């Protein structure tokens, strides 16, 4: 699955403007995942963003134009969702969603590391 290069560049530029962040890009499950401080923060999926945010803000975020809750096996996955391209055209809306993800990233737990062989490479890292 391809992702929009212009949207990808918008995310890169926004995150690059915050010098203290350690950012890694990884292609996973058909999306370009932006890991911040080693944790999934936001992903580019085709021409939309996949968001990771505080589950306690689900109702607030669900009211936003272009938002869709992530469903897994028919179940709502709180704290994760998608925002369509028309919901992030305005730079203020784009900044709102990235700030939402970055705010939660500070408190979010990192995914458990697999105990298998260590894999290196596969992503670009900035800020280490």
C-alpha positions as CSV (number, residue, x, y, z in Angstrom):
1,X,0.0,0.0,0.0
2,X,1.5,3.4,-1.0
3,X,1.4,6.5,1.2
4,X,1.1,10.0,0.0
5,X,4.6,11.6,-0.3
6,X,3.3,15.1,0.3
7,X,1.6,14.1,3.5
8,X,4.7,12.2,4.5
9,X,6.8,15.3,4.0
10,X,4.3,17.4,6.1
11,X,4.7,15.0,9.0
12,X,8.5,14.8,8.7
13,X,8.7,18.6,8.6
14,X,6.4,19.1,11.6
15,X,8.3,16.5,13.7
16,X,11.8,17.8,12.5
17,X,10.9,21.2,13.9
18,X,11.0,19.8,17.4
19,X,14.7,19.1,18.0
20,X,14.5,17.1,21.2
21,X,12.6,14.3,19.5
22,X,14.2,11.0,18.5
23,X,12.3,10.0,15.3
24,X,12.5,6.8,13.4
25,X,10.5,5.9,10.3
26,X,9.5,2.3,9.7
27,X,7.3,0.8,7.0
28,X,5.0,-1.6,8.8
29,X,1.7,-3.2,7.8
30,X,1.3,-1.0,4.7
31,X,1.9,2.3,6.5
32,X,4.8,4.5,7.2
33,X,5.1,4.5,11.0
34,X,6.7,7.5,12.7
35,X,8.1,6.3,16.0
36,X,9.0,9.1,18.5
37,X,11.2,8.1,21.4
38,X,10.9,4.5,20.3
39,X,7.0,4.5,20.4
40,X,4.4,4.6,17.6
41,X,3.2,8.2,17.4
42,X,1.5,8.7,14.0
43,X,1.5,6.8,10.7
44,X,0.8,7.8,7.1
45,X,-1.6,5.5,5.4
46,X,-2.4,6.3,1.8
47,X,-3.6,10.0,2.1
48,X,-4.7,9.8,5.7
49,X,-3.1,9.6,9.1
50,X,-3.4,6.9,11.6
51,X,-3.3,8.4,15.1
52,X,-2.3,7.1,18.5
53,X,-3.7,9.3,21.3
54,X,-4.9,9.3,24.8
55,X,-7.9,6.9,25.0
56,X,-9.5,9.3,27.5
57,X,-9.9,11.9,24.6
58,X,-11.7,9.4,22.3
59,X,-15.1,11.3,22.4
60,X,-13.4,14.7,21.8
61,X,-11.4,13.4,18.8
62,X,-14.4,11.5,17.4
63,X,-16.2,14.8,16.9
64,X,-13.5,16.1,14.5
65,X,-14.1,16.3,10.8
66,X,-12.7,13.3,8.9
67,X,-12.1,11.1,11.9
68,X,-12.8,7.4,11.9
69,X,-12.3,5.1,14.9
70,X,-10.0,2.2,14.4
71,X,-11.8,-1.1,14.4
72,X,-10.0,-4.4,15.0
73,X,-12.1,-7.6,14.7
74,X,-15.2,-5.5,14.8
75,X,-14.3,-3.9,18.1
76,X,-13.5,-0.2,18.6
77,X,-9.8,0.3,19.4
78,X,-9.8,3.3,21.8
79,X,-6.8,5.7,21.4
80,X,-6.3,4.8,17.8
81,X,-8.0,6.2,14.7
82,X,-7.7,7.6,11.2
83,X,-8.1,11.1,10.0
84,X,-8.9,11.6,6.3
85,X,-7.1,14.1,4.2
86,X,-9.9,16.6,4.3
87,X,-9.7,16.7,8.1
88,X,-6.0,17.8,8.0
89,X,-5.9,20.2,5.0
90,X,-6.0,23.2,7.3
91,X,-2.5,23.6,9.0
92,X,-4.3,24.3,12.4
93,X,-6.1,20.9,12.1
94,X,-2.9,19.1,11.1
95,X,-1.1,20.6,14.0
96,X,-3.9,19.7,16.4
97,X,-3.7,16.0,15.5
98,X,0.1,15.8,15.6
99,X,0.2,17.6,18.9
100,X,-2.5,15.2,20.2
101,X,-0.3,12.3,19.2
102,X,2.9,13.8,20.6
103,X,1.3,14.7,23.9
104,X,0.2,11.1,24.4
105,X,3.5,9.8,23.2
106,X,5.2,11.2,26.3
107,X,3.1,8.9,28.5
108,X,2.5,6.0,26.2
109,X,4.1,2.6,26.8
110,X,6.4,1.2,24.2
111,X,5.4,-2.1,22.5
112,X,6.9,-5.2,24.1
113,X,10.1,-6.1,22.3
114,X,10.2,-9.6,20.8
115,X,12.7,-12.0,22.4
116,X,13.8,-13.3,19.0
117,X,16.9,-12.2,17.1
118,X,17.6,-8.5,17.1
119,X,17.0,-6.9,13.8
120,X,18.8,-3.7,12.8
121,X,18.2,-1.4,9.9
122,X,14.9,-1.1,8.1
123,X,14.2,2.5,9.3
124,X,15.6,6.0,9.3
125,X,16.5,7.6,12.6
126,X,17.0,11.2,13.5
127,X,17.9,12.8,16.7
128,X,20.1,10.2,18.5
